[in-house]
């Protein structure tokens, strides 16, 4: 017997040994016994309650497993139309979008240049790329940016209607409501000239509805919801309808599409498209921040309208007269002929005669004289319902959670919170708002800035040391910036500013961080302005006030009543 046969025999056993082995059977279930659940609550034999198909809580819940592109494609237009309708016509929805906009981009989002001088020094081998150069270069570039972004003649806008900050406000609004922010960067050289545009770079905000498959065809291998991709699923071009499908006056442009590459051969962006990525291999956004709460907002609107209508009816319909006569007699009375004609001898005539000349009043208050058998009943105003406020608060809490805001920001009601709870809620919301702003800065604002910096380095005399790398070789290093938006603000200015001073004194924070976070300001502009004001006091022979920094900062930490 070989080794293999021996191993097989040891595993299988002899025929006699195999016959002695009896199968182990599960204990017999008692008659009429229900099957044992496979999980905590599931009545079927599945390991997870969430995958149960037969329980009363799960049996009608059968969502489809879609891909990132497929799940938004067919439903996108319906979702977006409903969200826009909510934002147009409902105060809660409009408030949620407005609060998010005001706390993220505002209308004056702007970059502060922070060129990566260490990377440039490493690339060029020139130690002149240092912090001093970065400051000089940044100050010059930022002045050029302000001339372009805040031009009163709006040459930064291809449509010449908005400043750059206003354009970003519009793009972010579309991101919140539609799920996409899209812009093209046309090169409009014909506008350049003396007293006209100084730069050919322009920005045109595109309605996300226009990004779609040509001729409305379904998605296929290389085009997904208007986004053309390569074999690696990377966007390479965008198919944009030349006019919105609802603009009937545009004629043939509503049924023609233009293919715009994502960027030029040398890397200059031509289309900027930004959305929140929730899935891998996703090329379009969803329907904005209100998509998860559309149904609840609609329910709240209907409930709110019903309560308002009931309150109005209660206010108008104050009392009614109860009569013992039946409806047939009333119909006969209403159908009686002209005065003096047949039928006027019925109850209607008697009632008219009774009420005639009975206009009694006492001190301006009328005294009713009722027909025999009639009596006055009042309407008890039982609405709004007792649970209306609690229901409203619960729904708005759900909306706030879905939108990433605090309940107080959505309802604008701070009457039932104290300082600690309000600050805790706003700090949690601020984390989400900060993340959204930074995501928008990276995905939408920064590519536009890179296109501007590329042109500025070509035509402006920016300070550059010898052996400076070409922009095409160091885009990220030259265009690196920190973006400033609206500040977080103060709930208790005295206490929070005292905390800011303590943090800076302890080395846990910096003036740059405090100015940017709380005020949305550039710290260098703050101290430059402070020097101007101190010099103004000195020139005029006025004593310097305490805020000029002539005393130790610890004195500022004391509360006003302690000084």
GUDREN-883931 format. One record per residue (C-alpha): y, x, z. Coordinates in pm, 1 decimal. Each point is the difference from the previous one (the first is absolute). Layout:
N
        c2        c1        c3
         Y         X         Z
...
//
This chain:
563
        c2        c1        c3
       0.0       0.0       0.0
     332.5     139.0    -103.8
     316.1      17.4     203.5
     157.3    -292.5    -190.8
    -307.6    -219.4      51.3
       0.0      84.9     367.8
     364.6     -98.7      39.1
     -54.3    -324.4    -187.8
    -300.4     -84.4     218.1
     196.9      75.9     313.8
     276.9    -233.6    -113.7
    -218.2    -283.8    -125.8
    -286.2      30.7     247.2
    -365.7     -73.9     -71.2
    -105.6    -340.0    -134.5
    -145.4     -87.4     338.9
     323.6      97.7     173.1
     203.1    -205.1    -244.2
    -209.0    -310.3      65.2
      58.7      31.5     373.4
     379.3     -17.1     -43.2
     122.1    -358.1      38.4
     344.3    -102.3    -124.4
     261.7     -69.0     263.9
     123.5    -354.3     -40.3
     317.7    -149.3     143.8
     -55.9    -260.2     271.5
     -39.3    -346.9    -140.2
     320.0    -206.5      23.2
     -24.1    -323.6     193.4
       8.2    -320.2    -204.8
     342.9    -121.7    -115.8
     163.1     322.3     116.8
     317.9     107.5    -182.0
      -3.4     344.5    -162.8
     137.6     282.2     206.2
     347.0     104.9    -111.9
      32.9     342.7    -158.1
     341.2      62.5     154.8
     216.4    -121.0     286.8
      95.0    -339.3    -144.0
    -171.7     -17.9    -337.6
    -271.3    -266.9     -39.3
    -151.2     190.8    -293.9
    -184.7     328.0      -6.0
     293.3     231.2     -85.8
     114.3     300.3     203.1
     371.6     -91.1     -13.8
     153.0    -333.9      92.7
     271.7      61.9    -258.0
    -258.8      -3.0    -280.1
    -160.2    -333.0     100.7
     -20.3    -262.6    -276.5
    -152.5    -288.4     195.0
     192.6     -36.0     327.2
     258.0    -274.3      28.6
     285.3     250.8      29.1
     -92.6     217.8    -298.7
    -193.4    -211.6    -248.2
     300.8     -96.6    -214.2
     162.8     343.1       8.6
    -112.4     176.5    -317.0
     272.8     234.4    -130.3
     -65.1     202.8    -313.8
     -18.8     379.3       1.8
     281.0      95.2    -240.0
     135.0     341.1     -95.6
     356.7     103.6      80.3
     123.4     -83.1    -351.4
    -208.6    -313.3     -54.3
      84.4    -182.2     322.1
     374.8      -9.0     -72.4
      -6.8     -46.5    -379.1
     -79.4    -371.1     -51.2
     179.4    -119.0     317.3
     308.0     222.0     -19.6
     235.2    -244.5    -174.0
     -88.9    -291.0     229.9
      40.8     204.7     316.7
     330.0     154.6    -105.7
     145.0    -334.5    -111.3
     -84.6    -155.8     337.1
     143.5     291.3     196.7
     323.2     -12.4    -198.4
      25.2    -373.7      58.6
     -40.0      56.1     373.8
     268.1     269.7       5.4
     239.7    -216.8    -202.8
     -40.4    -317.9     201.1
    -122.7      84.7     351.0
     213.0     164.6     264.1
    -291.1     162.6     183.9
    -135.1     169.1    -315.1
     347.0     103.3    -116.0
      74.4     138.0     347.7
    -318.9     208.5       7.5
      87.5     162.0    -333.5
     364.8      49.5      98.1
     -85.4     160.9     335.0
    -241.1     237.7    -168.9
     254.9      93.9    -265.8
     280.6      50.9     250.7
    -214.5     226.2     218.7
    -149.6     213.2    -276.4
     227.0      74.8    -296.6
     316.0    -204.7      53.0
     240.9      68.0    -286.0
      80.9     365.1      69.1
    -327.4     190.5       8.7
      82.4     360.1     -89.7
    -161.9     344.2      -9.2
      99.2     311.1     193.7
    -117.0     308.3    -188.5
    -260.3     211.9     176.4
    -111.7     250.7    -267.1
    -316.3     187.4      87.7
     157.3     346.1       2.9
    -314.6     161.2     141.0
    -205.1    -116.6    -296.6
     269.1     114.9    -243.3
      20.3     341.2     168.9
    -375.6      33.9     -26.7
      -1.4     -99.2    -367.7
     287.9     227.6    -101.5
     -39.3     285.7     244.9
     370.7     -29.9      74.2
      99.0     -14.9     367.9
     336.6    -148.9     -96.3
    -178.0    -334.0      14.0
      70.8     -54.2     369.3
     140.0    -267.4     230.0
     359.9      94.0     -85.7
     -67.8     -39.5    -372.8
    -177.9    -331.5      64.1
     306.2    -132.0     181.5
     240.1     103.2    -276.0
    -225.9    -125.5    -277.2
     -65.2    -328.1     182.5
     368.1     -68.2      65.3
      87.5      56.4    -366.3
    -291.0    -206.2    -131.2
      72.2    -286.3     239.4
     360.9     -15.2    -117.0
    -125.6     -30.3    -360.0
    -243.9    -269.8     106.3
     275.5    -205.9     162.7
     209.5      17.3    -317.5
    -294.6    -144.1    -194.3
    -152.1    -243.5     253.0
     328.0    -151.7     126.6
     195.3       4.9    -325.7
     237.2    -302.4       8.8
     -65.2     -49.0    -372.5
    -375.8     -19.2      65.4
    -116.7     242.6    -270.4
    -304.2      71.3     216.4
    -118.5    -352.8     -84.8
    -113.5     -59.1    -357.5
     138.2    -353.5      38.6
     317.9     133.5     169.6
      -0.5    -253.8     281.7
    -133.3     173.2     313.6
      38.7     325.0     189.6
    -313.1     201.5      68.2
     -27.1    -139.2     352.8
      29.0    -355.8    -130.4
    -264.0      73.0    -262.1
    -237.8     120.7     269.0
      77.2    -314.6     201.1
     -99.5    -210.8    -301.0
    -312.9     204.5     -70.0
    -112.3     -21.2     362.4
      60.5    -377.0       3.2
    -230.8     -31.2    -300.0
    -252.6     216.8     180.5
       8.7    -234.5     300.6
     -25.6    -323.6    -197.0
    -191.8      98.0    -315.3
    -200.8     297.2     123.6
     138.3     238.0    -267.5
     315.7     204.8     -51.9
      48.8     118.7    -358.4
     280.6     191.5    -170.8
      46.2     187.8    -324.3
     216.8     313.1     -28.5
     172.6     -13.9    -339.1
     195.1     298.6    -129.6
     338.7    -146.1    -110.7
     180.9     301.6    -139.6
     241.9    -208.5    -208.1
     176.5    -116.2     318.3
      98.4     352.5     100.8
     357.3     114.2     -48.6
     335.3      54.6     163.2
      75.2    -291.4     231.1
    -348.1    -136.2     -62.9
    -348.3      92.0     118.8
     -53.5     355.7     121.7
    -377.4     -21.3     -22.7
    -236.0    -152.8    -255.7
    -259.5     -93.9     262.5
      -0.5    -372.1      77.9
    -220.4    -244.6     188.8
    -102.6    -345.5    -119.2
    -177.8    -231.3     245.9
    -275.4    -198.0    -176.4
    -124.1    -345.2     100.9
    -367.9      46.8      98.0
     -91.3    -312.7    -199.8
      59.4     198.0    -319.8
    -269.0     257.0      82.8
    -304.5    -164.2    -157.5
    -271.8      42.7    -259.5
     122.3     -32.1    -360.5
     -35.8    -354.0    -134.3
    -134.6    -112.4     335.6
    -344.6     145.9     -67.0
    -238.1      51.4     292.7
     -47.9     341.0     156.7
    -221.2     247.0    -175.7
    -109.3     360.3      35.7
     334.5     177.5     -26.3
     257.4    -272.1      78.2
      16.4    -176.5     338.4
     272.3    -259.0      55.4
     230.1     181.4    -239.1
     -76.5     351.0     130.5
    -171.3     234.1    -245.6
    -229.0     256.1     161.9
    -196.4     305.9    -112.6
    -361.3      89.5      63.5
      89.5     103.2     357.0
     168.0    -338.4      71.9
     343.2     168.5       8.5
     287.5    -208.9    -144.1
     126.6     152.0    -324.8
     211.7    -285.5    -144.2
     138.6    -343.4      79.5
       6.3    -303.7    -229.5
     322.2    -189.2      69.7
      90.5    -326.6    -169.4
     336.5      37.3    -173.8
     130.8    -320.5     162.2
    -118.7    -226.8     278.3
    -239.5    -265.6    -120.0
     231.1    -274.9     131.4
     305.8     126.5    -192.9
     -47.8    -227.0    -302.0
     338.1     104.5    -142.0
    -135.8     353.6     -53.8
    -223.1    -127.8    -278.0
    -257.5     248.5    -124.4
      61.7     246.0     285.1
    -190.5    -230.9     236.5
    -320.6      64.1    -197.3
      38.9     370.0     -75.2
     -79.8     293.5     226.0
     125.3     357.7      13.3
    -229.7     283.3     103.8
     192.2     247.5     218.2
    -173.0     324.3     105.1
      -0.8      81.0     367.4
     175.0     333.3     -60.8
     102.0     240.0    -273.8
    -204.2     298.9    -111.0
     205.5     223.1     231.0
     -44.9    -225.7     303.2
     323.6    -202.0      11.3
     -78.7    -353.1     130.0
      68.6    -286.3    -239.7
    -145.6    -283.7     211.3
      -9.3     -21.2     380.1
    -250.9    -248.1     138.0
     -59.0     -42.9     372.8
    -223.3    -236.5     199.3
    -201.3      10.3     320.4
    -351.0     127.0     -66.0
    -256.9    -207.6     185.3
    -303.8      92.1    -210.4
    -128.3     299.3    -188.9
      56.0     -11.0    -377.8
     276.6    -257.9      35.5
     277.5      -6.7    -260.0
     211.8    -304.1      93.5
     137.4    -133.5     326.1
     -90.1    -324.3     167.5
     247.9    -278.7      63.1
     219.3     156.0     266.4
      11.9     -21.2     375.8
     -11.8    -381.1      15.7
    -324.8     -42.1    -194.4
    -222.4     -15.5     313.8
     215.6    -272.0     159.5
      87.2    -223.0    -296.8
    -217.5    -285.5     122.3
     130.8       6.3     356.6
     362.0      15.1    -111.6
     -58.2    -298.3    -226.5
    -156.1    -193.8     289.3
     294.5      86.1     225.9
     247.6    -114.7    -264.8
    -177.6    -334.9     -37.7
     -17.8     -47.6     377.2
     363.2      99.8      43.3
     110.0    -241.5    -275.9
    -202.6    -286.5     150.0
     154.5      56.6     344.2
     348.8      15.4    -147.4
     -52.2    -320.8    -199.7
    -134.5    -177.2     309.1
     298.2     111.7     206.1
     242.6    -127.5    -263.9
    -175.6    -338.1     -15.5
      11.3     -26.6     378.6
     370.3      78.5      -2.5
      80.6    -261.4    -266.6
    -245.2    -278.9      90.2
     104.2     -69.1     359.2
    -110.3    -364.1      55.7
    -158.0    -302.8    -169.5
      -2.6    -379.0      51.4
    -330.9    -168.3      71.1
     -27.4    -358.0    -134.9
    -267.4    -264.1      77.2
       3.4    -132.2    -358.3
    -276.0     104.8    -238.5
      39.4     184.5    -327.2
     -33.9    -315.2    -213.4
     303.5    -162.6     160.8
     192.4     322.9     -49.0
     -97.8       7.2    -367.8
     112.0    -360.2     -44.8
     328.2      81.1     167.9
      57.4     300.0    -225.2
     -85.7    -208.5    -306.2
     245.0    -281.7      76.9
     251.8     -97.0    -265.8
     376.4      29.9      -4.3
     214.7    -149.0     272.9
     -25.2    -375.9      -5.4
    -311.5       9.4    -219.7
    -358.3     -93.9      78.2
    -166.8     205.4     271.7
     315.9      71.8     193.3
     -95.0    -244.7     270.2
    -271.0     230.9     133.5
       3.3     264.6     271.6
     210.2     238.9    -208.7
     286.9    -249.7      -9.7
     -35.7     -66.8     367.9
       6.4     372.6      78.7
     307.5      55.4    -214.9
     174.3    -285.6     175.0
    -101.3     139.6     340.2
     134.2     351.7     -70.7
     321.0    -127.7    -153.3
     307.1      70.3     216.0
    -205.6     153.3     281.8
     168.3     341.7      -8.6
      27.7      44.4     375.7
      93.3     342.8     143.8
      97.0     149.8     332.5
     229.7     306.2       6.2
     -98.0      91.4    -353.3
    -376.3     -50.5      49.5
    -158.1    -280.5    -200.6
    -205.9    -267.7     184.5
    -283.8    -132.0    -219.7
     -73.1    -373.7       3.6
    -359.7     -41.7    -111.9
    -151.0    -301.9    -172.1
    -233.3    -199.5     228.6
    -338.8     173.5      21.6
     126.7     346.8    -106.5
      24.3     310.4     218.1
     114.2     363.6     -42.3
    -245.4     289.8      34.8
     101.6     367.9       3.1
    -183.5     288.6    -171.0
    -125.4     266.5     238.9
      68.9     343.9    -152.8
    -329.6     172.8      68.0
      57.0     285.5    -245.0
       2.6     287.2     -49.8
    -347.7      34.3     141.7
     -40.9     176.0     330.8
    -213.8     276.1    -152.4
     227.0      68.4    -296.7
     173.5     305.1     147.2
    -328.5     157.5     110.4
    -154.2     -63.2    -341.4
     304.7     145.5    -172.4
      -9.4     309.0     221.3
    -372.8      54.2     -62.2
      42.8     -20.3    -378.4
     302.1     230.4       1.7
    -193.0     251.3     211.8
    -267.7      -4.4    -268.4
     260.6      48.0    -272.3
     161.9     284.8     193.5
    -334.4     174.9      46.6
     -77.4     -30.8    -370.4
     343.4     125.2    -104.4
       0.0     292.2     244.3
     300.4    -129.5     195.3
      58.5    -110.8     356.9
      -1.3    -377.5      64.0
     364.6      19.4     104.6
      97.2     155.4    -334.4
    -161.3    -285.2    -191.3
     130.8    -284.7     218.2
     330.5     171.6      88.7
     -54.2    -142.2     349.0
      32.7     250.6     286.1
      53.7    -261.6     270.4
    -345.6      29.6     158.0
     -30.6     380.6      24.5
     141.3     263.6     228.8
     111.8     352.3     -85.2
    -340.2     163.2      53.1
    -200.3    -248.0    -204.5
     259.2     -10.3    -278.6
      12.1     378.6     -24.3
    -378.9      27.7       2.6
     -30.3    -257.4    -279.6
     273.0     161.2    -209.6
    -147.0     348.5      44.9
    -337.0    -120.2    -130.4
     171.1    -166.0    -295.3
     204.8     315.9     -59.5
    -319.3     199.3     -54.8
     -99.9    -230.5    -284.0
     351.9     -10.0    -142.2
      23.5     380.5      10.0
    -336.3      36.4    -172.1
     105.1    -242.8    -273.0
     327.3     181.9     -56.5
    -165.0     342.4     -16.1
    -264.9    -133.3    -235.0
     273.4    -143.2    -223.0
     195.4     325.1      12.2
    -303.4     202.6    -106.6
    -131.7    -240.0    -262.8
     322.7    -130.1    -155.5
     318.4     180.7     106.3
    -120.3     358.9     -21.3
    -120.3     -12.7    -364.8
     343.3    -133.9     -99.8
     166.3     279.2     194.3
    -215.4     259.5    -175.5
     118.3    -129.7    -338.8
     363.4      29.1     112.0
     -42.0     348.1     151.2
    -160.2     118.2    -323.6
     309.9     -99.9    -198.8
     241.0     128.4     266.6
    -158.5     344.0      -4.1
      44.3       8.5    -378.3
     368.8     -94.5     -19.8
     148.1      77.8     345.4
      82.3     342.2     136.1
    -221.3     -20.1     307.0
     -29.4     312.4     218.2
    -322.4     177.8     -99.2
     -95.8     361.5      76.9
    -150.9     233.3    -255.6
    -356.8     -54.4    -117.9
      27.7    -365.2     100.1
    -303.4    -191.4    -128.1
      55.3    -259.4    -270.8
      16.9    -358.5     121.9
    -309.9     -87.7    -200.3
    -194.1     253.1     207.1
     132.1    -104.8     342.8
      90.6    -368.8     -16.1
    -109.7     -84.8     353.2
     177.8     298.6     154.4
     337.4     -61.8    -167.3
       1.4    -380.3      38.1
    -133.0     -13.3     357.5
     216.8    -227.6     213.5
      12.9    -206.2     314.4
     101.3    -360.8     -62.0
     231.8    -187.2     233.3
      -7.4    -377.8      32.2
     123.2    -248.9     260.0
     -19.7     115.3     360.6
    -217.0    -161.9     262.0
     304.6     -97.7     203.8
      31.9     -56.5     373.2
    -106.3    -281.2     229.7
     162.9     154.7     307.0
     243.4     260.4    -139.0
      76.1     158.3     338.9
    -359.7      48.6     115.1
    -136.9     101.9    -339.1
     275.6     248.3     -75.3
     -52.4     151.9     343.9
    -367.0      38.9     -91.8
      97.6     165.2    -329.5
     214.1     254.5     185.6
    -282.0      75.5     244.5
    -243.3      44.8    -289.4
     227.6     247.7    -177.9
      71.4     190.6     324.1
    -374.0      26.3      68.5
     -73.3     120.3    -353.8
    -205.3    -309.7     -82.8
     239.5    -116.1    -270.2
     279.5     128.0    -221.7
     340.7    -125.5    -106.0
    -130.3     -38.6    -354.9
    -285.8    -218.3     118.1
     216.1    -216.1     228.4
     269.4     -54.6    -265.5
    -252.7     -90.1    -268.3
    -218.8    -225.9     215.2
     261.3    -192.6     194.1
     299.8      -2.7    -233.0
    -138.1      88.3    -343.3
     262.4     277.5     -13.6
       2.4     362.3    -111.8
      44.8     222.8     302.8
     216.0     252.4    -187.8
     238.0    -273.3    -109.5
      18.0    -113.5     362.6
      98.4     338.5     141.2
     236.1      68.5    -292.1
     178.8    -326.2      74.3
      -1.3      83.8     369.6
     172.7     332.3     -69.2
     265.9    -176.0    -206.0
      71.2    -236.3     289.0
       9.2     279.1     262.2
     238.9     200.7    -217.2
     220.8    -308.2     -35.6
      28.6     -29.3     379.8
      79.3     372.0      31.6
     263.2      -1.2    -274.7
     178.9    -289.5     166.5
      -8.7     158.9     347.6
    -214.9    -278.5     142.7
    -255.0      60.5     278.0
    -354.9       8.5    -131.1
    -209.7    -300.2     112.8
    -338.4      44.9     163.8
    -195.8     -91.2    -315.0
     126.7     315.5    -173.5
    -256.8     203.4     193.7
     233.8     189.7     228.7
    -221.1     -75.1     299.7
    -369.8      37.4      73.0
    -217.8    -256.2    -176.0
    -169.9     -95.1     327.0
     318.5    -177.8     104.1
     -43.7    -235.4    -290.9
    -340.7    -104.6     127.1
     154.6    -164.2     305.1
      46.7    -372.0     -32.7
     362.6    -116.1     -33.1
       2.7    -159.3     344.6
    -107.9     333.0     158.7
     297.5     199.0    -131.4
//
